[in-house]
Amino acid sequence: MCPVNRDTDAAVAPFSMVKQLVPEELWTIVEPLLPPEPPKPNGGRPRVSNRAALAGIIYVLKSGIPWGMLPRGLGFGSGVTCWKRLRDWQKAGVWRRLHRVLLDELGKTRASLDSASVPAKRGVQGPVPIL
């Protein structure tokens, strides 16, 4: 059930959180990079929108919660749905292409992160291999 906005007596949709995490400017960059929706010859459930799934992915990665604890009431779909979409987009090369597009927009050829911008996980002894 959606909360009620007393000023307008209308239901406040969870889509507002989707728009917060994936603003229009970001969505216009990401959407063309996503693969087309796979066909459903036998019908089935309606698919969670790509924008909502991306917002769920961002929510999990920013908050650090496990995928299985993603609250369905936020409008992102289930944690499993978001995780599968992340996996599928990784296989399709979406993140590599997005990285390139964003670097091109910034006019750069490389970008890097360090511990000043992304904290290291505690308890890790030594370097972690990148697969």
C-alpha positions as CSV (number, residue, x, y, z in Angstrom):
1,M,0.0,0.0,0.0
2,C,1.3,3.4,-0.9
3,P,1.5,6.2,1.6
4,V,-1.1,9.0,1.2
5,N,0.0,12.6,0.5
6,R,-2.4,14.6,2.7
7,D,-1.9,17.7,0.6
8,T,-3.4,16.2,-2.6
9,D,-5.2,13.0,-1.2
10,A,-3.4,11.0,-3.9
11,A,-1.3,8.0,-3.4
12,V,2.4,8.6,-3.5
13,A,3.9,6.0,-5.8
14,P,7.1,4.2,-5.0
15,F,8.2,5.4,-8.5
16,S,9.4,8.7,-6.9
17,M,12.2,6.7,-5.3
18,V,13.0,5.2,-8.7
19,K,13.3,8.8,-10.1
20,Q,15.5,9.8,-7.2
21,L,18.0,7.0,-7.8
22,V,17.8,7.1,-11.6
23,P,17.1,10.8,-12.5
24,E,16.0,11.6,-16.0
25,E,19.4,12.8,-17.1
26,L,21.0,9.4,-16.1
27,W,18.1,7.4,-17.6
28,T,18.5,9.1,-21.0
29,I,22.1,8.0,-21.1
30,V,21.6,4.4,-19.8
31,E,18.4,3.4,-21.6
32,P,19.8,3.2,-25.2
33,L,22.6,1.0,-23.9
34,L,20.3,-1.7,-22.5
35,P,19.5,-4.8,-24.5
36,P,15.9,-5.3,-25.8
37,E,13.4,-7.1,-23.6
38,P,13.5,-10.8,-24.3
39,P,10.3,-12.2,-25.9
40,K,7.7,-14.0,-23.8
41,P,6.1,-16.5,-26.2
42,N,4.2,-18.2,-23.3
43,G,3.1,-15.0,-21.5
44,G,3.9,-14.7,-17.8
45,R,4.2,-11.9,-15.3
46,P,4.7,-8.4,-16.5
47,R,8.4,-7.5,-16.5
48,V,9.8,-5.0,-13.9
49,S,10.8,-1.9,-15.9
50,N,14.5,-1.5,-16.6
51,R,14.5,1.8,-14.8
52,A,13.0,0.3,-11.7
53,A,15.5,-2.6,-11.8
54,L,18.4,-0.2,-12.2
55,A,17.2,1.8,-9.2
56,G,17.0,-1.4,-7.2
57,I,20.6,-2.3,-8.2
58,I,21.8,1.2,-7.2
59,Y,19.8,1.0,-3.9
60,V,21.5,-2.4,-3.0
61,L,25.0,-1.2,-4.0
62,K,24.6,2.1,-2.1
63,S,23.1,0.7,1.0
64,G,25.1,-2.5,1.2
65,I,22.1,-4.7,2.0
66,P,21.9,-8.3,0.7
67,W,20.0,-8.8,-2.5
68,G,17.4,-10.9,-0.7
69,M,16.6,-8.1,1.7
70,L,15.6,-5.5,-1.0
71,P,12.1,-4.3,0.1
72,R,9.5,-5.0,-2.6
73,G,7.5,-2.0,-1.4
74,L,10.0,0.4,-2.8
75,G,8.9,-0.5,-6.4
76,F,12.2,-2.0,-7.6
77,G,10.9,-5.6,-7.9
78,S,12.6,-8.4,-5.9
79,G,16.2,-8.6,-5.1
80,V,16.5,-11.7,-7.3
81,T,15.0,-9.7,-10.2
82,C,17.5,-6.9,-9.8
83,W,20.4,-9.3,-9.4
84,K,19.5,-11.2,-12.5
85,R,19.1,-7.9,-14.5
86,L,22.6,-6.8,-13.2
87,R,24.0,-10.2,-14.3
88,D,22.3,-10.0,-17.7
89,W,23.5,-6.5,-18.3
90,Q,27.0,-7.4,-17.3
91,K,27.0,-10.3,-19.9
92,A,25.6,-7.9,-22.5
93,G,28.4,-5.4,-21.9
94,V,26.2,-2.6,-20.6
95,W,28.5,-1.4,-17.8
96,R,31.5,-1.3,-20.1
97,R,29.6,0.8,-22.7
98,L,28.2,3.0,-20.0
99,H,31.7,3.6,-18.6
100,R,32.9,4.6,-22.1
101,V,29.9,6.9,-22.7
102,L,30.4,8.7,-19.3
103,L,34.1,9.1,-19.9
104,D,33.5,10.5,-23.4
105,E,31.0,12.9,-21.9
106,L,33.6,14.0,-19.4
107,G,36.2,14.2,-22.2
108,K,38.5,11.7,-20.5
109,T,40.1,8.5,-21.5
110,R,40.5,6.9,-18.1
111,A,39.0,7.0,-14.6
112,S,40.0,5.4,-11.4
113,L,38.8,5.1,-7.8
114,D,40.9,5.0,-4.6
115,S,40.2,4.5,-1.0
116,A,39.5,8.2,-0.5
117,S,36.3,7.8,-2.6
118,V,35.5,4.1,-2.1
119,P,36.3,2.7,1.4
120,A,38.1,-0.6,1.6
121,K,36.2,-3.5,3.1
122,R,37.3,-4.3,6.6
123,G,38.8,-7.7,7.4
124,V,40.4,-8.2,3.9
125,Q,44.0,-9.3,4.3
126,G,46.0,-8.3,1.2
127,P,44.9,-7.7,-2.4
128,V,41.7,-9.3,-3.7
129,P,42.0,-10.8,-7.2
130,I,39.8,-9.2,-9.8
131,L,38.0,-11.8,-11.9
